[in-house]
Amino acid sequence: MSNPVANLFRIPELKEKILFTLMILLIYRLGAHVVVPAINVQALQEFAGQLQGTVFGIYDMFVGGGLSRATVFALGIMPYISASIMFQLLAAVFPTVERMQKEGEEGRKKLTQYTRYATVALSVVQAYGYSVFLEGIPGAVANPGFSFKLLTILALTTGAIFVMWLGEQITDRGIGNGMSLLIFFSIIESFPSAIAQTAELVRVDEISIIEVVLLFIIMLAVIACTIAVTMAARKIPVQIPRKVMGRGRIREGQKSFIPLRLNASGVMPIIFAQSIIVVPSTFASFSDANWAQNMALWFAPGSSAYYLSFGVLILFFTYFYTAIIFNPVDLAENLKKQGAFIPGVKPGARTAEYIDRVLTRILLPGSLFLIGIAIVPFAIFDAMGVSFLGSIIGGTGLLIVVGVGLDTVQQMQQHLLLRHYDGFMKRGRVKFRGRQRYM
């Protein structure tokens, strides 16, 4: 039986895509170590260690530690991601944006251009805020003032635009989704340091070998459950009737299905929930007020109020975000236009109601899974004294790594099968991942 990994480099087109993607990722990682001028990185890192569990710490994870090192790529791809999410939310409010989404290739190009403009604006605002933040750290900036702010804004904005361009190049000429891969490699960059920290704890007898083995088993179980739920989908059967195409041609009736993902909203509910739950600790980091300190203690990670609020927020945002990105009415109309129908359900409004009812039911176990993956690993690792593993094997980071990994493997799988090579997934289950449109 042929080796799928070796087969990747036997296809010239796929080989070029993989090598191009690796080259872009190497450039991204090199740029993530170029520091903005006139900044004392040591003073910044000492202060940044106090901001773990705040908005600063979450953002720093997405940019591979660039924020705590004040690199030219400190903003990373996050301004572009924020702009994309903003236009997704605006589509539910403004009909003009929604029409552009439905205009096909031309509408997509317009939205992409507007997203780029919004990325530049967000980068300037975030870079200015970051420069003010740096000036407030004792010893971090040698010569604070207007010139330093201007230099920081230019450096970080240029870096964010360049990172956006790198992501687009991967998407167009490489393998996988460029923006997602940049975040993927920013997150897994912390894997070696986590392994080194664990080895150091074993060396000083803070944890035993048995506990390390138990950690490894827990990590494998969490990853396996995440993959299973990420790929899980409720398949709604669809019947396509026989149709006369003209000139004597007849399209025979077909049977298909609509895959509704169990985790339709992806990682976004956890990101939104984290952005809100860390507000008290963020205020406390920049304020000496007693009420801010008390609120931070009340909502500190590990407390009952923290876990309860975090779970409720994830549950709410799962339904909220899915309602924005998934429209059963549009799906029902598309089915009706193509003459397709769900057996036993009338086309039109009844079909939309049926799809909405099914989606509402499967979102509950999906949201409970997100709550579990966001809370349980953190609680276990905190109890074992290795809380630094929680940001890697749990919550946002794990879902992004698994999701991007599956999407990239899916694209490689398609290239291999197209050239009649053995794929990675012998049963082909990965081909149904994602919220696919009706064919």
Summary of the structure (lengths in Angstrom):
residues: 439
radius of gyration: 24.0
end to end distance: 33.1
largest distance: 81.3
contacts: 1373
relative contact order: 0.11
helix: 69%
strand: 6%
